[in-house]
Amino acid sequence: MSKLRLAMACWNYDRTRALLEDRIPVDGIDLTYINIPVEETFFRMIRHREFDVAEMSLSSYTLSLFKDPKSFVAIPVFPSRYFRHSCIYINRNSGVHEPKDLIGKRVGNPEYQLTAGVWIRGILSDDYKVPVSSVTYFRGGEEEPGRTEKLAITLNPLPTQGPVHNVKLLDSGGAQLGMITMGVGLQGWNGTGDWTNGKRFRNMRALFPMYDTPFHAVVLQRSGIASLAQLDKKRVGVGPRAGTGGTYIPEILKLLGISAEISNGSLAAMATELFAGQYDALAVLTGTPMPAVQEAEAKEPVTFLSLSPEQIKAIRKAMPEFSPSKITAGTYRLLDKDGEI
Protein backbone atom coordinates (compact mmCIF):
# COMPACT_ATOMS: atom_id res chain seq x y z
CA MET A 1 0.00 0.00 0.00
CA SER A 2 1.36 3.43 -0.91
CA LYS A 3 2.00 5.90 1.90
CA LEU A 4 -0.14 8.95 2.49
CA ARG A 5 1.75 12.03 1.30
CA LEU A 6 1.50 15.01 3.67
CA ALA A 7 3.22 18.39 3.77
CA MET A 8 3.89 19.78 7.25
CA ALA A 9 5.06 23.33 7.96
CA CYS A 10 6.93 23.75 11.23
CA TRP A 11 9.94 25.59 12.61
CA ASN A 12 13.18 23.70 13.28
CA TYR A 13 12.79 22.89 16.97
CA ASP A 14 15.06 20.49 18.82
CA ARG A 15 11.87 18.55 19.59
CA THR A 16 10.96 18.12 15.92
CA ARG A 17 14.38 18.06 14.24
CA ALA A 18 14.38 14.27 13.92
CA LEU A 19 11.36 14.58 11.60
CA LEU A 20 13.04 17.36 9.62
CA GLU A 21 16.19 15.28 9.16
CA ASP A 22 14.16 12.14 8.41
CA ARG A 23 15.79 10.27 11.29
CA ILE A 24 12.41 9.16 12.67
CA PRO A 25 9.85 7.95 10.11
CA VAL A 26 6.09 8.36 10.53
CA ASP A 27 4.29 5.07 9.99
CA GLY A 28 2.20 5.10 6.83
CA ILE A 29 3.13 8.72 6.02
CA ASP A 30 5.41 10.14 3.32
CA LEU A 31 6.13 13.41 5.15
CA THR A 32 7.52 16.57 3.56
CA TYR A 33 8.77 18.81 6.38
CA ILE A 34 8.69 22.49 5.34
CA ASN A 35 10.98 24.45 7.67
CA ILE A 36 9.83 28.08 7.70
CA PRO A 37 9.47 30.77 10.40
CA VAL A 38 6.44 30.42 12.63
CA GLU A 39 4.70 33.67 11.70
CA GLU A 40 4.94 32.81 7.99
CA THR A 41 3.53 29.35 8.77
CA PHE A 42 0.65 30.78 10.79
CA PHE A 43 -0.26 33.44 8.22
CA ARG A 44 -0.15 31.06 5.23
CA MET A 45 -2.16 28.40 7.05
CA ILE A 46 -4.78 30.72 8.53
CA ARG A 47 -5.25 32.82 5.39
CA HIS A 48 -4.68 30.31 2.58
CA ARG A 49 -4.81 26.75 4.05
CA GLU A 50 -1.53 25.97 2.24
CA PHE A 51 -0.40 22.89 4.22
CA ASP A 52 -1.80 19.52 5.21
CA VAL A 53 -0.37 19.88 8.72
CA ALA A 54 1.10 22.97 10.36
CA GLU A 55 2.36 24.37 13.61
CA MET A 56 -0.36 26.81 14.62
CA SER A 57 -0.81 29.84 16.82
CA LEU A 58 -2.96 28.62 19.72
CA SER A 59 -4.74 31.96 19.98
CA SER A 60 -5.45 32.20 16.24
CA TYR A 61 -6.70 28.60 16.25
CA THR A 62 -9.05 29.45 19.12
CA LEU A 63 -10.33 32.49 17.20
CA SER A 64 -10.95 30.29 14.16
CA LEU A 65 -13.39 28.17 16.18
CA PHE A 66 -15.76 31.14 16.28
CA LYS A 67 -15.87 31.41 12.48
CA ASP A 68 -17.47 29.22 9.83
CA PRO A 69 -16.34 27.03 8.28
CA LYS A 70 -14.24 25.59 11.10
CA SER A 71 -11.26 24.51 9.01
CA PHE A 72 -8.81 23.20 11.59
CA VAL A 73 -8.52 20.33 14.05
CA ALA A 74 -5.96 20.70 16.84
CA ILE A 75 -3.86 17.84 18.20
CA PRO A 76 -2.17 18.06 21.64
CA VAL A 77 1.40 18.61 20.47
CA PHE A 78 3.21 21.75 21.66
CA PRO A 79 6.53 22.32 19.82
CA SER A 80 7.16 25.85 21.11
CA ARG A 81 7.99 26.32 24.80
CA TYR A 82 9.13 29.79 25.80
CA PHE A 83 9.47 31.98 28.90
CA ARG A 84 7.33 35.01 28.03
CA HIS A 85 8.38 37.47 30.75
CA SER A 86 11.37 38.61 28.66
CA CYS A 87 11.54 41.85 26.65
CA ILE A 88 8.88 43.77 28.58
CA TYR A 89 9.93 47.37 29.24
CA ILE A 90 8.15 50.37 30.72
CA ASN A 91 8.50 54.13 30.74
CA ARG A 92 10.08 54.93 34.11
CA ASN A 93 8.04 58.15 34.35
CA SER A 94 4.77 56.34 33.67
CA GLY A 95 4.17 55.63 37.35
CA VAL A 96 4.44 51.89 36.73
CA HIS A 97 6.37 50.22 39.57
CA GLU A 98 4.67 46.84 39.51
CA PRO A 99 2.36 45.08 37.04
CA LYS A 100 -0.90 46.29 38.63
CA ASP A 101 0.17 49.88 37.86
CA LEU A 102 -0.48 49.11 34.18
CA ILE A 103 -4.20 49.62 34.79
CA GLY A 104 -5.30 52.58 32.68
CA LYS A 105 -2.06 52.61 30.65
CA ARG A 106 -1.30 52.09 26.94
CA VAL A 107 0.62 48.94 25.93
CA GLY A 108 2.09 48.04 22.54
CA ASN A 109 2.42 44.51 21.13
CA PRO A 110 3.31 43.12 17.68
CA GLU A 111 -0.11 41.57 17.05
CA TYR A 112 -3.08 41.50 19.42
CA GLN A 113 -3.90 37.83 18.75
CA LEU A 114 -0.26 36.74 19.06
CA THR A 115 -0.25 33.80 21.48
CA ALA A 116 2.61 35.33 23.50
CA GLY A 117 0.60 38.54 23.90
CA VAL A 118 -2.52 36.61 24.88
CA TRP A 119 -0.49 34.69 27.46
CA ILE A 120 1.01 37.90 28.88
CA ARG A 121 -2.41 39.54 29.10
CA GLY A 122 -3.61 36.37 30.81
CA ILE A 123 -0.94 36.33 33.52
CA LEU A 124 -1.35 40.08 34.04
CA SER A 125 -5.06 39.46 34.59
CA ASP A 126 -4.92 36.20 36.56
CA ASP A 127 -1.71 36.63 38.58
CA TYR A 128 -1.33 40.41 38.87
CA LYS A 129 -4.98 41.58 38.87
CA VAL A 130 -4.67 43.69 35.71
CA PRO A 131 -7.96 43.09 33.80
CA VAL A 132 -7.57 43.03 30.03
CA SER A 133 -10.27 45.69 29.72
CA SER A 134 -8.30 48.03 32.01
CA VAL A 135 -5.46 48.52 29.50
CA THR A 136 -5.44 50.05 25.99
CA TYR A 137 -3.47 47.75 23.70
CA PHE A 138 -1.78 48.97 20.49
CA ARG A 139 -0.39 46.89 17.61
CA GLY A 140 2.81 47.25 15.55
CA GLY A 141 5.33 44.91 13.91
CA GLU A 142 8.47 44.16 15.94
CA GLU A 143 10.74 43.71 12.91
CA GLU A 144 8.91 45.86 10.35
CA PRO A 145 5.90 48.22 10.29
CA GLY A 146 2.48 47.50 8.84
CA ARG A 147 1.95 44.07 10.36
CA THR A 148 -1.63 42.85 10.01
CA GLU A 149 -3.62 40.42 12.12
CA LYS A 150 -3.82 36.85 10.81
CA LEU A 151 -7.56 36.85 11.49
CA ALA A 152 -9.44 40.14 11.33
CA ILE A 153 -10.22 41.65 14.74
CA THR A 154 -11.13 45.16 15.84
CA LEU A 155 -8.22 46.97 17.49
CA ASN A 156 -6.47 50.32 17.81
CA PRO A 157 -3.23 50.15 15.74
CA LEU A 158 0.02 51.92 16.62
CA PRO A 159 2.76 50.70 14.22
CA THR A 160 6.36 51.12 15.44
CA GLN A 161 9.75 50.77 13.76
CA GLY A 162 11.40 48.49 16.32
CA PRO A 163 13.45 48.86 19.57
CA VAL A 164 14.87 52.32 18.80
CA HIS A 165 11.42 53.73 18.07
CA ASN A 166 10.04 52.00 21.14
CA VAL A 167 12.68 53.66 23.34
CA LYS A 168 11.62 57.04 21.97
CA LEU A 169 7.95 56.24 22.55
CA LEU A 170 8.66 55.24 26.14
CA ASP A 171 10.70 58.39 26.72
CA SER A 172 8.08 60.72 25.28
CA GLY A 173 5.17 59.03 27.02
CA GLY A 174 3.75 57.82 23.70
CA ALA A 175 3.67 54.33 25.21
CA GLN A 176 3.83 53.09 28.78
CA LEU A 177 5.29 49.70 27.91
CA GLY A 178 7.42 48.59 24.96
CA MET A 179 9.56 45.70 23.75
CA ILE A 180 13.24 46.57 23.26
CA THR A 181 16.62 44.85 23.54
CA MET A 182 19.12 45.57 26.30
CA GLY A 183 21.84 46.87 23.99
CA VAL A 184 19.57 49.45 22.37
CA GLY A 185 18.16 50.27 25.80
CA LEU A 186 21.65 50.91 27.18
CA GLN A 187 22.57 53.09 24.21
CA GLY A 188 19.45 55.15 24.86
CA TRP A 189 20.14 55.28 28.59
CA ASN A 190 23.70 56.57 28.09
CA GLY A 191 23.02 58.58 24.94
CA THR A 192 25.83 56.78 23.12
CA GLY A 193 24.11 55.45 19.98
CA ASP A 194 24.23 57.59 16.84
CA TRP A 195 20.43 57.58 16.83
CA THR A 196 20.32 59.33 20.23
CA ASN A 197 22.18 62.48 19.07
CA GLY A 198 23.71 62.55 22.54
CA LYS A 199 20.37 62.57 24.36
CA ARG A 200 20.03 60.30 27.39
CA PHE A 201 16.72 58.46 27.44
CA ARG A 202 16.26 58.04 31.19
CA ASN A 203 12.47 57.70 31.30
CA MET A 204 12.47 53.91 31.21
CA ARG A 205 13.37 50.87 33.24
CA ALA A 206 13.20 47.10 32.71
CA LEU A 207 10.12 45.29 33.98
CA PHE A 208 11.53 41.81 33.22
CA PRO A 209 15.03 40.69 32.10
CA MET A 210 15.94 40.29 28.42
CA TYR A 211 16.91 37.04 26.69
CA ASP A 212 20.38 36.59 25.20
CA THR A 213 20.95 37.95 21.66
CA PRO A 214 24.30 36.58 20.39
CA PHE A 215 26.20 37.64 17.28
CA HIS A 216 25.43 35.79 14.02
CA ALA A 217 27.40 36.20 10.80
CA VAL A 218 26.42 33.84 7.98
CA VAL A 219 27.60 33.47 4.37
CA LEU A 220 27.03 30.85 1.68
CA GLN A 221 29.86 28.32 1.49
CA ARG A 222 30.10 28.84 -2.26
CA SER A 223 31.04 32.50 -1.64
CA GLY A 224 34.47 31.42 -0.41
CA ILE A 225 34.26 33.93 2.46
CA ALA A 226 35.91 32.45 5.56
CA SER A 227 36.45 35.40 7.92
CA LEU A 228 34.83 38.66 8.98
CA ALA A 229 37.71 40.61 7.45
CA GLN A 230 36.62 39.37 4.02
CA LEU A 231 33.33 41.26 4.42
CA ASP A 232 35.22 44.48 3.66
CA LYS A 233 33.57 46.15 0.65
CA LYS A 234 30.89 43.40 0.67
CA ARG A 235 27.10 43.73 0.89
CA VAL A 236 25.86 42.83 4.38
CA GLY A 237 22.23 42.58 5.52
CA VAL A 238 21.77 43.49 9.18
CA GLY A 239 17.99 43.38 9.65
CA PRO A 240 15.57 46.25 10.38
CA ARG A 241 17.23 49.68 10.69
CA ALA A 242 15.86 50.29 14.18
CA GLY A 243 16.46 46.71 15.33
CA THR A 244 19.33 45.52 17.53
CA GLY A 245 21.40 44.27 14.58
CA GLY A 246 20.67 47.36 12.52
CA THR A 247 21.84 49.48 15.45
CA TYR A 248 24.95 47.59 16.52
CA ILE A 249 26.34 45.63 13.55
CA PRO A 250 27.47 48.75 11.60
CA GLU A 251 29.27 49.96 14.75
CA ILE A 252 30.89 46.56 15.32
CA LEU A 253 32.13 46.31 11.72
CA LYS A 254 33.45 49.88 11.84
CA LEU A 255 35.26 49.11 15.11
CA LEU A 256 36.89 46.07 13.48
CA GLY A 257 38.00 48.13 10.48
CA ILE A 258 35.54 46.48 8.09
CA SER A 259 33.94 48.85 5.59
CA ALA A 260 30.87 46.96 4.39
CA GLU A 261 27.88 48.09 2.35
CA ILE A 262 25.08 47.89 4.95
CA SER A 263 21.47 47.15 4.00
CA ASN A 264 18.32 46.98 6.14
CA GLY A 265 15.14 44.94 5.83
CA SER A 266 13.26 42.03 7.35
CA LEU A 267 15.48 39.07 8.23
CA ALA A 268 13.27 36.58 6.39
CA ALA A 269 13.45 38.62 3.17
CA MET A 270 17.21 39.10 3.53
CA ALA A 271 17.76 35.34 3.89
CA THR A 272 15.96 34.83 0.57
CA GLU A 273 17.95 37.66 -1.05
CA LEU A 274 21.21 36.11 0.19
CA PHE A 275 20.59 33.15 -2.13
CA ALA A 276 19.62 35.49 -4.96
CA GLY A 277 23.05 37.15 -4.73
CA GLN A 278 21.77 40.50 -3.48
CA TYR A 279 23.81 40.15 -0.28
CA ASP A 280 27.15 38.57 0.53
CA ALA A 281 26.37 37.98 4.21
CA LEU A 282 23.82 38.26 7.00
CA ALA A 283 25.13 39.74 10.26
CA VAL A 284 22.67 40.15 13.11
CA LEU A 285 22.22 40.11 16.87
CA THR A 286 19.24 37.96 17.76
CA GLY A 287 18.03 35.08 19.88
CA THR A 288 18.73 31.50 18.89
CA PRO A 289 17.82 29.62 16.88
CA MET A 290 17.21 32.28 14.24
CA PRO A 291 14.56 31.13 11.71
CA ALA A 292 16.18 32.96 8.76
CA VAL A 293 19.48 31.15 9.38
CA GLN A 294 17.75 27.80 9.72
CA GLU A 295 15.92 28.41 6.47
CA ALA A 296 19.18 29.36 4.78
CA GLU A 297 21.15 26.30 5.86
CA ALA A 298 18.25 24.04 4.87
CA LYS A 299 18.61 25.20 1.26
CA GLU A 300 22.37 24.94 0.82
CA PRO A 301 25.56 24.85 2.94
CA VAL A 302 26.42 28.02 4.85
CA THR A 303 29.47 29.15 6.81
CA PHE A 304 29.27 30.73 10.25
CA LEU A 305 31.91 33.44 10.65
CA SER A 306 33.44 33.58 14.12
CA LEU A 307 34.91 36.46 16.06
CA SER A 308 38.53 36.07 17.14
CA PRO A 309 39.47 36.49 20.83
CA GLU A 310 41.10 39.81 19.90
CA GLN A 311 37.97 41.03 18.15
CA ILE A 312 35.78 39.99 21.09
CA LYS A 313 38.08 41.86 23.48
CA ALA A 314 37.96 45.00 21.34
CA ILE A 315 34.15 44.88 21.08
CA ARG A 316 33.66 44.40 24.82
CA LYS A 317 36.07 47.22 25.61
CA ALA A 318 34.25 49.65 23.32
CA MET A 319 30.76 48.34 24.10
CA PRO A 320 30.67 47.12 27.73
CA GLU A 321 26.99 46.29 27.40
CA PHE A 322 28.04 43.05 25.65
CA SER A 323 28.40 40.18 28.09
CA PRO A 324 29.94 36.73 27.44
CA SER A 325 27.64 34.73 25.18
CA LYS A 326 27.79 31.81 22.81
CA ILE A 327 25.79 29.92 20.20
CA THR A 328 26.06 26.29 21.26
CA ALA A 329 27.26 23.75 18.72
CA GLY A 330 24.27 21.95 17.21
CA THR A 331 21.95 24.95 17.53
CA TYR A 332 22.19 25.03 13.75
CA ARG A 333 22.68 21.91 11.67
CA LEU A 334 26.00 23.09 10.23
CA LEU A 335 27.41 24.67 13.40
CA ASP A 336 29.85 22.07 14.72
CA LYS A 337 31.51 24.16 17.44
CA ASP A 338 30.46 26.85 19.89
CA GLY A 339 30.45 30.40 18.58
CA GLU A 340 31.33 32.99 21.21
CA ILE A 341 31.03 36.76 21.67
Summary of the structure (lengths in Angstrom):
residues: 341
radius of gyration: 21.1
end to end distance: 52.8
largest distance: 70.6
contacts: 1027
relative contact order: 0.11
helix: 32%
strand: 16%
